[in-house]
Structures are given as structure tokens and as C-alpha cells.
């Protein structure tokens, strides 16, 4: 499985609806929110088989605007190799 970062931007109009839908889908504890700081976006890291599956964590109201980024961790050797070339 891949680890994916999900970024779910939204506006203040959709904020309450989005948070409520994330809660009802069972993913509220996976998300961190910037809304109270005036940054209407939610972020989560989930495990999924692929990007399409990870995107299903995001309610349909903002799903098309969400970004899903596959995350990787580098070993010290991999990091050194990337720096060389």
C-alpha cells in the first residue's frame, strides 16, 4: 500500500459541510485543519492501494479540488544517491 498525503482546500462557505461529511465518513480523526487560522484546507495521510482510492477519503463536495500526493521515505543511501545525481 502507498502512503498518500491528501490536501482538501475549500472555502468558508463549504467548511462546515465538508467537516461534517468527513466526520460522517469516519475520517475526521485522520484530518488536520487550518480553518481556524483562516486557511480553509484539510490535510490527511492515509494508506491506499492507489491515488484513486485515496481520493475517496475526500467528500464529493471538494473531491475534484483535492490533491493526492504519494509519499516515500528515503533511506540514508537513497538520499545520498539522489544528492549525487
C-alpha positions as CSV (number, residue, x, y, z in Angstrom):
1,X,0.0,0.0,0.0
2,X,1.0,3.6,-0.6
3,X,1.0,6.4,1.9
4,X,-0.7,9.4,0.5
5,X,-1.0,13.0,1.6
6,X,-4.4,14.4,0.9
7,X,-4.9,18.2,0.7
8,X,-8.5,19.3,0.6
9,X,-8.9,23.0,0.0
10,X,-12.3,24.6,0.4
11,X,-13.9,27.9,1.0
12,X,-15.5,29.2,4.2
13,X,-19.0,28.6,2.7
14,X,-18.3,24.8,2.3
15,X,-16.3,24.5,5.5
16,X,-18.9,23.2,7.9
17,X,-20.4,20.9,5.3
18,X,-17.0,19.4,4.5
19,X,-16.0,18.8,8.1
20,X,-19.4,17.2,8.8
21,X,-19.1,15.0,5.8
22,X,-15.6,13.9,6.7
23,X,-16.9,13.1,10.2
24,X,-19.8,11.1,8.9
25,X,-17.5,9.1,6.6
26,X,-15.4,8.2,9.6
27,X,-12.2,10.1,8.6
28,X,-12.4,13.1,11.0
29,X,-9.5,11.8,13.2
30,X,-7.3,11.4,10.1
31,X,-7.5,15.1,9.1
32,X,-5.8,18.2,10.4
33,X,-7.5,21.5,9.6
34,X,-6.2,25.1,9.0
35,X,-9.7,26.6,9.1
36,X,-9.4,28.4,12.5
37,X,-6.2,30.1,11.2
38,X,-8.1,31.3,8.1
39,X,-6.5,28.6,5.8
40,X,-9.5,26.6,4.7
41,X,-7.8,23.3,4.0
42,X,-7.7,19.9,5.5
43,X,-4.7,17.5,5.4
44,X,-4.6,13.8,6.0
45,X,-2.1,11.0,5.5
46,X,-3.8,7.7,4.6
47,X,-2.8,4.3,3.3
48,X,-4.4,3.3,0.0
49,X,-3.8,1.0,-2.9
50,X,-3.6,3.9,-5.4
51,X,-4.4,7.6,-5.8
52,X,-8.0,7.0,-6.9
53,X,-8.7,5.0,-3.7
54,X,-7.1,7.7,-1.5
55,X,-9.2,10.4,-3.2
56,X,-12.3,8.6,-2.0
57,X,-11.5,9.8,1.6
58,X,-12.4,13.3,0.4
59,X,-16.2,14.1,0.3
60,X,-17.5,14.8,-3.2
61,X,-18.1,18.5,-2.4
62,X,-14.4,19.2,-2.8
63,X,-13.0,15.9,-4.3
64,X,-12.2,17.4,-7.7
65,X,-10.1,20.2,-6.0
66,X,-8.2,17.8,-3.7
67,X,-4.6,16.9,-4.3
68,X,-3.3,13.4,-3.6
69,X,0.4,13.0,-3.3
70,X,2.1,9.6,-2.9
71,X,4.7,9.8,-0.2
72,X,8.0,8.0,0.0
73,X,10.7,7.8,2.7
74,X,14.3,7.7,1.6
75,X,17.0,5.6,3.3
76,X,20.3,7.4,4.0
77,X,21.8,5.6,1.0
78,X,18.9,6.6,-1.3
79,X,19.1,10.2,-0.1
80,X,22.9,10.3,-0.8
81,X,22.4,8.8,-4.2
82,X,19.7,11.4,-5.1
83,X,22.0,14.2,-4.0
84,X,24.7,13.0,-6.3
85,X,22.8,12.9,-9.4
